[in-house]
Amino acid sequence: MDILALIAAFGGGAFAAGLGALPAFIMTGFLALVGTGITLAGGVDILTSNLAFGSFFGPHIAFAGAAAATAYAARKNNTLIASTSFDCGEVALTLEEGILIDGTDITYSLGKTLDGTVLIVGGVFGMIGYLVNYLYSGVLHLNTDTVAMTVATLGLIARFTIGKSGLTGQYTGTEKRQYFSQNQELIYNIVVGLSVGIMVSCVAAYLKNLGVSKEFLIAGYPSLCFGISAITLVFAQMGFSVPITHHISLPAADAAVLSGNPIIGVVVAIACSLIGDFFTKTINSYVDTHIDPPACTIFLMEFIVFGLFM
């Protein structure tokens, strides 16, 4: 563990809180894309591990810190009101009169609050994220994506220390709650997974046929796919209803490269799409804080992929 990196994690979490969780994550994707592009081109990459997944924009620090800070900002004045505009719980008045914050809204830039304590919460959770990830990777040596596992862990911590909705939320519907995709939505999620899986896995096979070594692909290709998917979320930040795919492309790329079989990559991609939807419906609906469904999906599926093919 590096003490300077731990201190930097406070700044990374606080800075990301000002930006907003999703804008910070988009920056993660940009840096990952550039860094892994340098690696695949034969250059020396200092961006991916040190910035994209380090104390600057590592999701376990920046995204997780900003998500926790959003939950804190939404609750701070203890004046919770029922919201009809959000499908997922409650909102609260911030100190800035007239502004409402949904505690699950990862697109919200907390700089609008002009509240330093909100940024401090982001910084504290950033440091917690650094320590938890060090525990998972440096002490326990867990064979999964420990960054994603840390994001999920900090989401749970925020839910039970800041939120009030409990793990699976407070369902407000009149019909029986659904935890799995049904009908048209099920077909859509399968097609999204199939499409991403075919794209990621076939390109991996194509690069292998061109003579790119398996070791070289492992070093950069999955992160490249992750970066591309993360950057597409800029459209979600702009308000467009685009599919979220980084929890699909990363495990699928790992599966395709490690197994050497593109069909396995496609199967993993479809599974990731459906599992991500399950987590969304189970732990991120009718709630007042954000637990990241893609992070939960990534660390669970990487456990399986790494366990089978590494």
Number of C-alpha atoms within 10 A of each C-alpha: 11 9 8 9 17 20 16 20 31 28 23 31 40 30 24 34 34 25 21 25 28 27 25 30 28 24 23 27 30 21 24 30 26 17 26 26 19 17 20 17 11 10 11 11 18 14 18 27 16 16 18 27 20 23 27 24 29 31 32 35 40 41 33 37 36 39 35 36 34 34 29 25 28 29 24 17 12 11 11 13 12 10 14 10 10 14 13 25 25 25 26 24 20 22 15 11 8 7 11 16 21 26 27 27 21 27 21 22 20 26 16 12 18 13 15 13 15 24 28 19 24 35 30 22 31 38 27 22 30 28 19 22 23 18 16 18 17 13 11 10 11 13 16 20 20 24 25 25 24 28 30 24 21 26 26 21 15 25 23 14 12 20 24 17 20 15 17 15 21 15 16 11 9 6 7 7 11 10 14 16 17 11 7 9 12 15 13 15 22 18 15 20 26 21 15 24 31 22 18 27 27 19 16 26 16 12 15 16 10 9 8 14 12 16 10 14 21 16 13 21 25 22 25 27 26 24 29 19 24 24 21 18 23 18 12 16 16 9 10 10 10 12 14 17 23 27 26 33 34 28 34 37 33 27 31 31 27 21 18 17 15 25 17 19 33 28 17 27 34 23 21 29 29 22 24 25 21 18 21 20 20 19 22 22 24 22 26 29 38 28 28 26 23 24 26 22 27 28 23 18 25 23 17 17 23 17 11 11 13 11
